[in-house]
Amino acid sequence: MSRISIDQVKHVAHLARLAITEEEAEMFTKQLDAIITFAEQLNELDTENVPPTSHVLNMKNVMREDVPAQGLPLEEVLKNAPDQRDGQFRVPAILE
């Protein structure tokens, strides 16, 4: 017995604003049923002693220490600016 119906597939396609043919709906129904069957196999695993995680890898904060450092010289920063004045970038106005 299929775990997902053709009507459900058509409904999801409609919600996603996808136009699918009757043949595509049948194909997607079979494919989604196979995916659900595969995912249900995970329920058979014993996870009693497995702690919950948010990521499959043991991730730690790998960012460097935030230490103030000397920035680039103003002349270097502005040398490729198409328009600048008084040490600042000039851009077209967006507000009236």
N, C-alpha and C positions, 0 to 999 in steps of 0.2 A: 504494500500500500504506500502510495506517495505521501510524503510529509508536507508537501506544498501543492496547492492546486493551481490549475491553469488560471482560474479567476484571480488568485492571489498574485500571480506573476503579472497578469494584465493590470491589476490595481497598482502594483509597485511601479510598473512601467509608466502608467498614467501619472502617478505622483512625481516621477522623475522627468516627466514631459518627453517620454520616448515613444515614438511610433513603432510598434512591432507588429509583424504579420502573425497570422495564426500558426504558421509553421515555426516561426521564431519563438512564440509563446510555448509551444510544445517542447522545443529543443531546450529552452531555458528552464522549463519545469523539470525536465530530466536531469539537467546539469545541476540545478540547485538542490534537487533531491539527493544527488550523489554527494554534494558538498555537505549537506546536513547529516547524511549517514556517516561520512568521515568524521565530522565534528562530534557526533554522538559517541564515537569510539573513545574519545578523550574522557568521557564519563566513567569508563571502565578502569581507568588508572587509579591506583591507590595514592592519594595525596594527603593522607592523614598526618604525616610527619613532615610535610613540606611547608615551610613558612611562606606566607603571602609576600609577593614582591611586586614592585612597580615596573621592573625592567629585568630582562633575562640575564643581563650581565651585571656584575658587581661594580657599579659606577660610583665614582667619587668625584668631588669637585676638582677638576683638573685646571682650573683657572689660576693664573699667577697672582701673586700678591699685588694689590693695587698701591703702587708706590709712585708718588709724583716725580716726573722727570721733565727736563727741559724740552720744550716743543721746538718745532721748526722755526727758523727766522721768518719774520713777516714778509720779507722780500721773496723768499723761496715759496711761501704759501700763495702769494698773489701773482707770481710771475706768469702763470697761464690763465689768469682770470680775464675773460673778455672785456669786462668793465669793472673798474675799481676806483675808489676815491677815498682819500683820508684813511688808508689802511683797512678798508672794508670792501667786501664784494657788493657790487651794485646789481640789482635785479629789477626786472619790470614790475611796476606796481600792480597788485592784484585787487586792491580795494580802492574805491573811489573816495 
